[in-house]
Amino acid sequence: MNDQDIIALYFNRDEQAIVETDKKYGNLCMQVSMNVLDSKPDAEECVSDTYLKTWNTIPPTKPNSLCAFVCKIVRNLSLNRLRDLRREKRNRELTVSFEELEACIPMPDESKNELSHLLTAFLDGQGETDRVLFMGRYWFHCSVGDLAKRMGLTQNAVSLRLYKTREKLRAYLTERGYRV
């Protein structure tokens, strides 16, 4: 079933929408949540909460991409769950991925919407491999080892590409007036 058909089920308030969402994106949602939480029971709870939040959000929202929509929800719920557990060191990979980006992201008082557009424009200007690695590491919180396996690269190659992309991002944002 395609995304538009599933979204139509949500708009018709047909509970089959949740079943179809789980069939199509359940494994991906679980992977995203596990990358953040590193706990199967917590991840399962977040995935379940994702379906409820999706049900309560569609309608009125009509997402362009159901995949991106549910991934964003599960990611945010997982990050909130991690914060609630008050265990900053629970997942070292998550901590490391945030630390890596720290030097590239402007001060919190900057406009989030503008920064989002700049980040999108920056990533659009990068090669496919660098975009996939960047999103995998900093959006989906995949480990460098997992990314290396998926992309057929060495861990050193992935780390180097991520470092160069962060340096390019820092320069890109600095050129546009952001304090980095």
Secondary structure, DSSP 4 states (H G I P E B T S, - for coil): --HHHHHHHHHTT-THHHHHHHHHHHHHHHHHHHHHH--HHHHHHHHHHHHHHHHHHTTT---S-HHHHHHHHHHHHHHHHHHHHT-TTS-HHHHHHHHHHHTTSPPTTS-HHHHHHHHHHHHHTS-HHHHHHHHHHHTS---HHHHHHHHT--HHHHHHHHHHHHHHHHHHHHHTT---
